[in-house]
Amino acid sequence: MGGMTRWLTTEEQRLWRGWIAASMLLPDRLNRDLQEQHGLTGTDYQILVELSESPDRRMRMSTLADHAQLSRSRLSHQIDRMAKAGLVTRELCEQDGRGMFAVMTDKGWDTIVAAAPDHVESVRRHLVDRLTPEQFEAFGEACIKVADALQAGDETSQPRGAGKS
């Protein structure tokens, strides 16, 4: 990345540091609420959500890793832990005999049904209700734009204001 460093302005630095603090504190608070109320980690919850929204409450492990944004190894350890708690099981993929499915158990379903209302309230309390509807929409759209670019591997970007006349 040659060229001159484009240092952040004072305002950009303030906003960047606000994002860093919020991006660390918010998941920690949401995780703490899930742990205290339901004995779940945020990753447990995300996996249960993904499985609950999948046909037959099952998903191929490789697909689940992509959806939950986890490495295959980390997902495997997570599923092992969740299986010990009775929330999920592993099943061999009959089509190819090699792949594995993560399958939500009835206990997993009961757990997500019980946790979801409290988690949504936690999200509202710690994020949604702290912003105006307009701020929340702008925040969400900005996060989607950044996430989409990162997931697409888009390392190119134009400086703000580039291309404007």
Salt bridges, closest charged atoms under 4 A:
GLU11 OE2 - ARG14 NH2 2.67
GLU12 OE2 - ARG160 NH2 2.30
ASP28 OD2 - ARG32 NH2 3.45
ASP33 OD2 - ARG125 NH2 3.03
ASP33 OD2 - HIS126 NE2 2.94
ASP44 OD1 - ARG81 NH2 2.25
GLU50 OE1 - HIS67 ND1 3.14
ASP66 OD1 - ARG72 NH1 3.28
ASP80 OD1 - ARG90 NH2 2.80
GLU91 OE1 - ARG58 NH2 2.79
ASP96 OD2 - ARG60 NH2 2.49
ASP118 OD2 - HIS38 NE2 2.62
ASP129 OD1 - ARG124 NH1 3.76
